């Protein structure tokens, strides 16, 4: 938990009131309005939990990162119970070992994002659904109510919950016995959808936000041709060989008619099919985390396969050792940093040479305005070097803001800050060829400030130093 806080985590803190003037948090209603206004593509369940957690404890990065860790521990417990229900206690234990050492899972247990809670809610939906259909007696109303709550929790945590819900829906329509339980389960799930309806306009607005962002930069999209190579690499803990080894073991279990192996094979194939069809049509997957739910059926299927092998205890122990070694190696590779969004210094390592100059020349009166979202400016490097964003987060004497970056309850209007500076120096980052929005900002600041010095960094950006026109207090001290 000691690595630098990342841009997406700052977005979370902004929505829950952990930035700028709201370091003691904001009411839940403010978080709700913040999401609906600035990030409608993100349903609010996790952010509500983060709001309450931050106000009850602290909004520091290390304390806030405990929350996704707790969600992850709950997810592990539910996934174990689901795997044990499907394949028996041995399958549950192997699933627990594989899941708990999965690099993708470990990464999101210490990021202030909703992905471990997404695993918890989706695994809970599947566990309750499986148990309800396994019962030979009339289902309890309490379990049906829990299914409604879990389904609502899943879709109100992240829109990608639709993947597993569609797969369960296909199974429900095609294979589940059409009896009273079938009807009652259907009503429970539909009830969750009805409860979700008030958020639907915001969800549609969020979809438009995503479409607009991708229309501006579609280079971050993962098309299916890339997705079918990235999923085996990540779900194989860094190597596709381990992915296909687990798939092969699962198919061996199917041939041996291992308990519920065909049931899991359906979920694995259907999940991959749903993801590829939806992404092929809508083209919306940017990061591997969007399909993180696939970890659940895939690892359970693989665990069933490992347990079905001859001398399975020995084979599983060896496989786990290789699995952990592969994951440890993979987190040092460029593909890991690229697909998790932690690009760091991989693109423009020369940027980090600028930090010492900034440290030598910035004073506590200065303001930094960042209009670019360059990775080298907002992300830490894999060598642990701080980003410019983290540098100023750690030096509270400076005022640090970014134009159209992290938003929400912590967002501050740049014009208001500039007007309230009483003639303080301003550092501005922008592209060599500024956008229309950047040009407007630069034109506005030029009315009261004069350009003193320009520093360059990276391959596309520059850093300008402005001092007020109407004061002799500050000089061009950057030489």
N, C-alpha and C positions, 0 to 999 in steps of 0.2 A: 504493500500500500504506500510505499515511499516514493514512487515515481511521480513525475510532475502531473498536475491536473490537466486534463485534455479539453479541447474545445467543446465537444458534445457534453462533457460534464459541466462546463460553465453554463451551457444552455439550461441544464436541469436546475442548477443553483439560481439562475435568473428567474425561472418560473416559480420557484418555491420561496423566493425572497432571501436568498443567501448571498446577494451581491450588493455592492454600492451602499445606498443609504438604508437597506433593509436587512442588515446583518442579524437582526433578531427575528426574522421571519415575517410572513404576512398571513392574513386569514385565508382559509381554504377557498373562499369565494374569489379572492384576488388571483390565486393560482389558477382557478377554473377559467376566469376571464382572460388571464394571460395566455393560457394555452389556446383558448378559442380565438383569440385575436392574432397571436403571433405564430403558433405552432399547432394549427388545427389538425395536422396529420398525426399528432400524438394524443391518444386518449389519456384521461387523467388519473387512472387508478394508482399507478406508481408514483406520480407526482404528489398526489394527496398523501401517500405514505411517507414520501420524502419530506414534505412540508411538516407533518406531525413529528417525524423523527428529528429533523433539524431543530425545531423549536423546543423539543423535549431534551435534546442533548446539546449539540453544537453544529454549526454549519461549516466547520473546518473540514478539509478534504478527507483527512484520515478518519474522522468520525462518520462523515456521510458515507464513506465507502464500506462501513460496517453493515449498512442496510442491505445492499445487494448481496453481501456475504451471507447475511441471515436468510434472505430469500433463497439463496443457493442451497443452504443447508436444508431448508424446508423442501425445496425441489428434489434434492437427493433422497430424502425420506420417502416422498411420494413415488418417485421413480423406482426405488427399491420395492416398495409395496406393490406397485403395478407389475413389475417384472416377476415378483414372487407369486402373485396371483395368477399370472399367465403361465409361467414355466416351472414354478416351484422355488423353494428356498435357495437351492444352489444357483439357479439362474438369477435370482435376486441379488445374491452376493457378488457374482461375476459382473452383473450389470453395474452394481454400486462401485466396484473397483475400476471398471473401464470409464464410467461416467465421471467419477470423482477425479480421475487423472487426465481427462480430456482437456487439451490445451484451450480449446474454444470455451469450454465451461469455466475453466480456471480464470481465463482472461476477464470474463464478464462478472465474476464474483467480486472484482475490485474496481469496477467502473460504475460510476453513479448514473446508471442507465437502467432500463426496465427489463433487461433480457433474462436475468435469473428469475424475476417474478413472472415473466412470460412462460418460462419452463414450468414453474410451479402451478400456475393456473391451468395450463393445457394438460399437464400430466394428471392434475386433479379431475379434470373433465373426463379424461379417458378412464381413469381408475373407477370413478363413480358409474360411468356408463357400463364398463365391463362387469362390475359387481351387480348392478341392477339386472342385467340380462342373465347373469349366472344364477340368480335366485330362483328357486322353484316355487316360492310362495309369492303372494301379492307384495309388490314393493312398498317399503315404508315411505310414508309421506316425508319424513325427515330426510331420507336419502334423495328423494325427488327435489326437495327444496335446496339441498346442498348442490345438486346438479345444476339447478337454475342459477344459484349464486356463482358457482365455479365457471359456468358458461359465460355469464355476464362479466365476471372478473377477467376472463380471458380476452373477450372482444373489447373490453374497456381498458385493457393494458396495452395491446398492440394489434394493429390491423392484420398482421400476418397470422393471427390465430385462425383466420379463415382457412388456412391450409389444412390443419388437423381437423377442424370442424367439418370441412367438406368431405374428408376421407371417412370420418365417423359417419357422416350422413349417407355416403355411398354404401357403407357396410350395413347401415340401418335399413336402407331401402332394399338392398339386394339379398342380404343373408340373415338378418335378425328375424326370429320367429314373429309372425304377425299375430300377437295376442294382446291381452290387456296391458301387459308391461310395455309392449311396443307403443301403444297409444299414450300411456302415461308419460313415458320418456319423451315422446314427441312433443307433448304439451309442455313439459318442463323446459325443453330447449327453446321452443317457440316463445315461451314466456320471457326468457332472457332476452330474446330479440326484441320483444315489445318494450321491455324496460329500456333497451338501448336506443329506441326510436328518437327521444328528445335530442340525442347527440348526433343523429344522422346528418342534419344540415351542416354541422361543424365538420363531420367526417368527409362530406362531399367537398366542402371548402378546402380541407386538408389535402384531398386528392388533387384539387386544382393547383394548390401550392407546389405539390410534388411534381406535377406535370410541367408547371412553369419553370421550376428549377432545372429539370432534366432537359427542357427545350433550350435552355441557355447553355447547358454543358452536358452533352450526352456521352462524353468520354468516360464518365464514371460508371456508366451502365455496365452490368454484367449480362451480356446476351447468353442465350442457351449454349452456344458453342463453347463459351468460356465457363459457364456454370457447371457443365458436365465434367470439366477437368478440375475445377476448384473444389467442388463438394467432396470428391474422393480424397483429395489432398488434405483438406481440413478435417474431415470426419475420420480419416485414417491417421489422425494425430501427426500430420506432417508428411505422410507418404501414402500414395494411392495403393501401394502394395498391401498395407495393413487393412485398408478399406476393403479391397477385394478379397483378402484373406478371411475377414469376418463375414462378408457376403457368401463366400464359398462354404464356410462352416455352416452358415444358416441354411444354405441349399442342401448340404449333406443331411442336416436334421430333417428337412422336408422329405428327403428320400427315405429316411429311417422312420418316418411317421412320428417324429418326436412330438410330444404334447404341445399343441397350439402353434406348431411351427408354420403351418399353412395360414393360420390366422394372422401371424406376424408378417409372413411373406406378402399377403394382400396389403397390409398397411404400408410396408416399405415400397412396393411397386406403385400403389395408388398415390402415396405421398409424392414420390418423384414425378409421376405423371401429372398430378395437379399442379405442382410447382412449374414444371416445364411448359404446360399448356397456358397457365396464367401469365407467366413471364414472357412467353412467346407472343401473346396477344397484347398485353398491357406494357411490357418492357419497363419494369419499375424496380427490379432488384439491383441495388448498388453495392451492398456489402453482404458478406457471408452470414452475418448475424440475422438477416431477414429470414433465413431458413434454419435457424438454430433449433427449432422444434423437431427437425428431422433427426436430431441426436437421439431422441427418445425411442422411436420405433427401430431405428437402425441398430443401436447398441443392444437393445433387448433381443432383436433377431440374431445378432452376432453372438450374444451370450448363450442363447438356446443352442446355437451351433457348436460353440466350444464345449458345452456340457455334454453334447451328444457324441463327441469324439472318443476314440479309445484312449485310455490313460489320460482322461481329460484334465485331471488336477495338474499333472506335470506339464502338459501342453499349455494350459491356461497360465501357469506360473511363468513359463518361458515367454509366452506372448505378452504378458503384462510388463515384463522387464523390457522387452523390445519396444513396446508401446510407450513407456515412460521415457526411455532414451530417445526415441524418435521425437516426442513432444519437446523435450529439452533442447534438442538440436534445432528443431523447426523454429523456435521462438527467436533464433538469431538470424533467420533468413529474410531476404527482402520480401518474398511473397507474404509472409506473416504480417509484416508491417504495412504492406500495401492493402491487403484485404481486410485487416482490422481497422484501418484508418489511422494507424500510428506511423505515418511515413517518416517523420523526424528529419534527419539530415541526409536521407538517402537521395533526395532530389538535388539539393543545393548545399553541399557541406560547407562551401565558402562563407555562407551566411554567418556562421558562428564566430568568425573572426571579427564581426562587427560589435559583438557584445562588450568586449573590453573597452572599445572606444566609447560606447554609450555610457558605460559605468564611470568612465573617467570624466565625461563631459556633462552628463545630466545633473541637474540640481533638484532638490526637493520641491522647488517652486514650479517645475516644468510640468507640462501636460503632454501626453502622448496620444495622438489620434491615429488609429490604424484603419485604413480604408480597404486594405487587401486581406485576403484570406489565405495567403501563401502558407503551405505546410511548414516551411522552415521558420515562419514567424509565429505560428500558433501551436506547434507540437514540439515535444522534447525529442532529442535524438536518441538513437539506440545506445549510444555511449553514455547516456545519462546527462548530457549537457542541457541546460535549461533553454526553453524558448523565450522569445522576447515577452510573450504574454505572461509566462510564469515568472520571469524576472521582475516584472512590475507588480504582479500579484504579491510577490514576496517583499516588495519595498513599498510599504503603504504610504510613504511620504509623497509618492508620485500619484498623479491622477491619470488613470489609464482607461481609455474608451475605444471602442471600435465601431465603425460605421456599418450598420446593417449586419451585425454579426450575431452574438448570442443576444437573445431578446427575452422579453417577459417582464416580470415584476422588477427585475434588477436593471432593466434598460434605462439609460439616461439620454435625454435629448442633447445632442452635441451642441446645437446652437445655444441652448440654455447654459451649458457649461462654459462655452467660450465667452458668452456675455457676462458671466459671473466671475471670470478669472481676474478681473481688476488689472489687466495688463500683464499677465504671466506669459512666459515663453511657451511656444507650442511646437512640438515635433509632429510631423505628419508623414505617414507612409502612404505611397500611392504607386500605381503602375507607371512605367515609362510612358505608356500611351494611356492616359487616364480615361476612365469611362465618363459618360455624361454626368452621372451623379458625383463622381470625384471632381470633375471640372467645376460643377456648381459650388461644391464645398470650397475648393481652392480659390475660386473667384470671390466667394464671400469673405474668406479670411484675409484676402489681399487688401480689403478696404481699411483694415486697422493694423495690419502687420506687414513687415517687410521681410523678404527672404534673405536669410543671413548665410546659409550654408546648405549644401546638398551632399549627402553620403549615399553610396549605392550598396546594395546587397542582393544576393541571389542573381537570378538571370532576367528578372522582369520588373523589379521594383526599385524605388528610391526612397530615401528618408530626408525630408526637408526640415530645416530649423528656422523658425520664424520668431522674431522679437517684435514687441509693440512699437508702433510709430511714435507714440506720445510720451515716451519715458526714456530717460538716460540710465535707468537702473541696470539694464541688461546690455551686454555687448556681445559681439560675435566672437565668443570665446572658443569656438570649435575651429581649430586651425589644422 
